[in-house]
Amino acid sequence: MFRLVRWTALLVLAATAATPALAAKGERIKITGEVIDSWCYITEIMFSEGSAHHQCALWCAAGGIPVGILGDDGKVYMVLKVEDDATSVANPAILEIQSHQVTVDGELYERDGLNYLVVNQVVSDDGIVKVNHEEWGIQPFGE
């Protein structure tokens, strides 16, 4: 009898240990900010906002460079998924709003000081509001 209880306890323990942990729940938030090319923004390799950087940002997003939102709160939110896209952020939905000032509704996941965002809906799209190519030229090629 003791042996049966011990084996049952070991089986329950093994089954519990083998069960994957439940995924963390995201916090529902609404963020307003500019859709950015994370590579150029974070590395400061070139001016990376607004109309001056729009073409480069499109190339980076199409090439699979992670896209983020530079929120009006000064934080960068890395976009993991946009609306119903099942593939990746390198998709037409993100290319249509690259460099635009947007308000999005989504799920925020924070880990190790990083902000990740699953965009459920683009609530508003104000287009490119930082018209700065006259000052900076068109990046990366200049005027």
Secondary structure, 3 states (H helix, E strand, C coil): CHHHHHHHHHHHHHHHHHCCCCCCCCEEEEEEEEEEEHHHHHHCCCCCCHHHHHHHHHHHHHCCCCEEEEECCCCEEEEEEECCCCCCCCCHHHHHHCCCEEEEEEEEEEECCEEEEEEEEEEEECCCCCCCHHHHCECCCEC
